[in-house]
Amino acid sequence: MPELVELQKECEEQGVELLLLSLDVVLPRGSVDSARALQEFVEDRGWDARVALFDGDFQALSERFGVRSTPTTIAFDAAGERVDRAVGPPGLPGYRRMLKKALGD
């Protein structure tokens, strides 16, 4: 995730918005507010990132986008078309490559 936070800074310089979607938040026992726990997780690490919590139907999402495990990264272009994907963490160079594809570079 730190690589994605770094990439987000680079995206802002290009006028691109990067949204991180969490599918698997590990919460402390007794926690009932997943969104709040996710926000605290991000803030505790000093990350300045837009992170959203997916709380919908994981099976439907999995079928639609072919997500079989996490992390899975999917890049979309401005028209919403899927242009690249990575299963497992591709690292900062991989994320940059995906961003270039999404921008049509």
C-alpha positions as CSV (number, residue, x, y, z in Angstrom):
1,M,0.0,0.0,0.0
2,P,2.8,2.5,0.6
3,E,3.6,2.3,-3.1
4,L,0.0,3.2,-4.0
5,V,0.2,6.2,-1.7
6,E,3.3,7.3,-3.5
7,L,1.6,6.7,-6.9
8,Q,-1.3,8.8,-5.7
9,K,1.0,11.8,-5.2
10,E,2.3,11.3,-8.7
11,C,-1.2,11.1,-10.1
12,E,-2.3,14.3,-8.4
13,E,0.5,16.1,-10.2
14,Q,-0.9,14.8,-13.5
15,G,-4.5,15.7,-12.6
16,V,-5.5,12.0,-12.2
17,E,-7.5,10.7,-9.3
18,L,-6.5,7.4,-7.8
19,L,-9.0,5.6,-5.6
20,L,-7.9,2.6,-3.5
21,L,-10.7,0.1,-2.7
22,S,-10.3,-2.2,0.3
23,L,-11.9,-5.5,0.1
24,D,-10.4,-7.1,3.2
25,V,-10.2,-5.0,6.3
26,V,-8.8,-6.8,9.3
27,L,-10.6,-5.3,12.2
28,P,-10.0,-5.5,15.9
29,R,-12.4,-7.8,17.8
30,G,-15.6,-6.1,18.6
31,S,-15.2,-3.4,16.0
32,V,-18.5,-2.7,14.2
33,D,-17.5,0.3,12.1
34,S,-15.5,-1.0,9.2
35,A,-15.3,2.3,7.4
36,R,-14.0,4.1,10.5
37,A,-11.5,1.3,11.2
38,L,-10.2,1.6,7.7
39,Q,-9.8,5.3,7.9
40,E,-7.9,5.0,11.2
41,F,-5.7,2.3,9.7
42,V,-4.7,4.7,6.9
43,E,-4.3,7.7,9.2
44,D,-2.3,5.8,11.8
45,R,0.3,5.1,9.1
46,G,0.4,8.7,8.0
47,W,-0.8,7.9,4.5
48,D,-2.6,10.6,2.6
49,A,-4.7,8.4,0.4
50,R,-8.3,8.1,-0.8
51,V,-9.4,4.7,0.4
52,A,-12.9,3.3,0.1
53,L,-14.3,0.2,1.7
54,F,-16.1,-2.2,-0.5
55,D,-19.0,-3.6,1.5
56,G,-21.1,-5.1,-1.3
57,D,-21.4,-8.5,-2.9
58,F,-17.8,-9.8,-3.2
59,Q,-18.9,-12.8,-5.3
60,A,-20.6,-10.5,-7.9
61,L,-17.5,-8.2,-7.9
62,S,-15.3,-11.3,-8.3
63,E,-17.3,-12.6,-11.2
64,R,-17.5,-9.2,-12.9
65,F,-13.8,-8.4,-12.7
66,G,-12.2,-11.8,-12.3
67,V,-10.9,-11.1,-8.8
68,R,-9.8,-14.5,-7.2
69,S,-7.4,-13.2,-4.6
70,T,-6.2,-10.1,-2.9
71,P,-4.4,-8.0,-3.7
72,T,-5.7,-7.6,-7.2
73,T,-5.1,-4.3,-9.0
74,I,-7.3,-3.3,-11.9
75,A,-6.6,-0.1,-14.0
76,F,-9.3,1.6,-15.9
77,D,-9.0,4.4,-18.5
78,A,-11.1,7.6,-18.5
79,A,-13.9,5.9,-20.3
80,G,-14.1,3.2,-17.6
81,E,-12.6,0.5,-19.8
82,R,-10.4,-2.0,-18.0
83,V,-6.8,-1.7,-19.5
84,D,-4.6,-3.7,-17.2
85,R,-4.6,-5.9,-14.1
86,A,-2.2,-7.4,-11.7
87,V,-2.6,-10.2,-9.2
88,G,-0.3,-9.7,-6.3
89,P,1.6,-6.5,-5.6
90,P,3.3,-5.3,-8.8
91,G,5.4,-2.7,-6.9
92,L,5.8,0.9,-7.8
93,P,7.2,0.3,-11.3
94,G,4.3,-2.0,-12.1
95,Y,1.8,0.5,-10.8
96,R,3.4,3.2,-12.9
97,R,3.2,1.0,-16.0
98,M,-0.5,0.4,-15.3
99,L,-1.1,4.1,-14.8
100,K,0.6,4.8,-18.2
101,K,-1.8,2.3,-19.9
102,A,-4.8,3.9,-18.2
103,L,-3.7,7.3,-19.5
104,G,-3.2,6.0,-23.0
105,D,0.6,6.6,-22.9
